């Protein structure tokens, strides 16, 4: 949940990895790339807490925020096609190039509209892997799972969780058929392993509009949606922003 931070300089500010913290802005004239929201008469800056800085403090507006250490558990998966796990030189180069394409897209967000944070879940299904789990593939340690996996039948409808603009569509080695939606001000979402894509690049979508269908393209063990939420290029916990009245939990 979002945490409200007051101006008490003695207050200890801390949060879990993948959370968003709201810090009250005293001087609105300071230029920043951080997303700001107005609640009643006060302005707050929304700060994502990076997963990889656990046990460390980050400094924002002269305020120190401690990122708690948290054990999210582990996830072990088996992939029969070992060429998807131990990559050939060619696949390795392809995966790297695609990671750069995704990185560039995450840098290119708009400030035309502000996200409203009334997100809905993009697909109906069963959560098969939560944010933050230590990941082992064929017993080999891999990067932590910084997304939400929702298992559903192939062909299940995926909808836009909030309004936004489609800024990237691709067919990638790891992600399979892939979409990124820009919701404004550094809040972006991505969708992996789709069987079908129902949108085109630069299209504006409304909340609830169909963007694609669940599949098992890319590196997967079965049909599911791998849903990632980014704020300021930091992957946050998607389950937080689909809570009802997400922003009101500030008050």
N, C-alpha and C positions, 0 to 999 in steps of 0.2 A: 504494500500500500504506500501511497505517497506520504511523506513525512513533512510536517510543517516546521520550519525553522524560524525561531523568533530572533529578535535583535539582541538577546541576552548573550553578551560575549563570553560569559562563563558557561553557557550551556554547551554540553558536549554534543557534537553533531556526528551521528554515525548512521550507517545503513548497510543493508545486505547487498552483495554483488548482484547486479541486474535490476536493482531498484532505481526509482527516480526520486530525487529529493527536491523539494521546492524551497528556494532561499529568497527571502524578502529583499527587494531591490530598494536601496535608499536613494540612489541617484539614477533617475531614469535616463539621464543624458549620456551616461557611459555607453559607448557603442559596444555591442556584443553580438556574437553569432548564436548565443544560447536562446532557446525558445522562452519567451516571456508570456505570462498570462495575467489577466487582471481579475481579481476576486474582490467584489465590493469596491473599495477605494484603494486597495493595495496591489502592487505589482510584484509578481514572483518570477524567478528564473528557474527553469526546470533543468536539473543536473542529473545525467545518467551516471550510475556508479559502475565502473568497469570491473568485469569478472576477474581480470588478470592482476588486479591491484589489491587483492585481499591482504588484510593486515597492514596496509599502507594508508597514508592520508593523502588526499588531494586538496589543493588550495583553490578556492573559488571566491572571487570578490573579497579577498583577505580573510576568508573564513576557511578553517581547516575541517575537512570531512573525513572521518575514519571509515574505511570500508571493512566491515566485519569479516572474519574468516567464517566460512560456512561449508558444511559438508552436505552436498546435494545427493550423495549416493553415487552409485555407478550403474552403467548400462553396458552389457556385453552382447555383442551381436556376431552372428556367423554369416559370412558371405562366401558362397560356394565358388563363385567366379574369382579365383585368386588374382587374376590380372587386374581386377578393380581395386585390389588391396595393395599389392606390390607392383607399382606402375612401371611400364616400359618407358624408355627414354622419350619416345614419341608422345605417349599419353601424358607423361609428366610435363612435357613442354606445353601440350594442349591445356592441361589443367592450370598451369601457371598463367598462360595467356588469358584464359577465361577469368581467373581470379582478378587480373588487372582490369578487365572490362567491367566486372562487378564493382571493383574499387572506384573506378572513374564515375560510374553511375551514382554511387553513394555520395560522391562529392558534388553532384550537379543538381541539388534540390532547389525548389522554388521558394520565394517568399511572397508569392501573390496571395495566398490564402493561408490562414492559420488552422491547424488541426483542432478539432473540437473534443477529442478524446472520449467520444461516446462510442467506442469500438464494439463491434459484435464479433462473435467467433466466425471465422471464414468458412468452416465446414462442420457439418454434424458428424460426430464419430467418437471414438474412444481415444483418450490421451494415451499414447503408447510410450512416449519418452518425454520427460519434463526438462525444463531449462536447468543447466548447471551440472548435469551428471558427468562423472568421469567416464570416458568412452573407451571401450576395448573392442577392437575388430579382429576376429580370429585370434583372440587372446593378446593381440599387440596393442599397447597404449596409443591412443590417438588424441586429437584435440578435444577439449570438453564440448559437450553438446549444448550450444548456446542458442537454442531454438525450442519450439514446441512441435512434437510429432503427434499428429492426429490420424489414427488409423481409420480408414473407411473403405467401402467397396470401390473398386475401380469404376470410374464414370460418375462418382458422386459429385454433386455440384459444389464448386468453390465460389464464394462471393467476396466482393470487396468489403472489408470490415468497417471502412469509413471512406468518405469521398477522397478522390485523389487523381493523379495523372500517371498513366503507364509510361515509365521512362526506359524500361529495358525488357526485351523478350529474347530468349536465347534457347539453344539446345546444347547443354553443357555436359562435360564428362561426369562430374559428381552429381550435379543438380538435375540432370535431365531437362525436360521442358520447364522453363523458368521465367518468372515474371517479377519485376520490381514496381511497386506503386510508391509514388512520391506524395506524401500527405501534407507537405509544407514545413518549412522551418526546421529541416534536419530530421523530421520524423518520416521514416520510410519502412516499408514492409516487403518481404520477398516470399515467394511461393515456389517450392521445388517438387520435382518428380511428376509433373502433370501428364495426363494422357492426352489432354486436349487443351488448347489455348483459345479462348473466345474473344480476345481483345487484340488491338493493334497498338504499336508504339505511338505515343503522343495522344492517345485517346483519354478523355476525362471520364471517370467512372463515378457513379453515385454509390452510397452505402447500400449493400444488399444486391448490387448488380452482379450477375454471373460473369466471372473472369476466366473460368476454366473448369477442368474436371480432374478428380483424383486419379493418379496412375502410379506406375512403378518404373518410370524412366530414370536413367542415371544409376547411381550406386545405391541400391536399396535391398531390403530383404522381403518386401511385399508392398502392396499399395498403401500409401499414406500421404498426407500433406506435411511437409517440413516447412514450418512457418517461422520466419525470423522477423523480429522487430528491431529497428535501429533508431537511436536518437543520438545525433552528433557522431554518427559512425560507430557508436558503441552499441553492442547487442544487449538489449534489455529483456527482461522476463515477460514473454507475451501474455502469460496468465494474469499479470497485474493489470494490463490496460483493458482487458475485457470485463473487469469487475464493474458492477453497476455503480453509477455515480463516482467514477474514478477520481475526478477532480474535486468533488465535494468532500472527499476524505481529507482534503487539506484543511477544511474549516473546523 
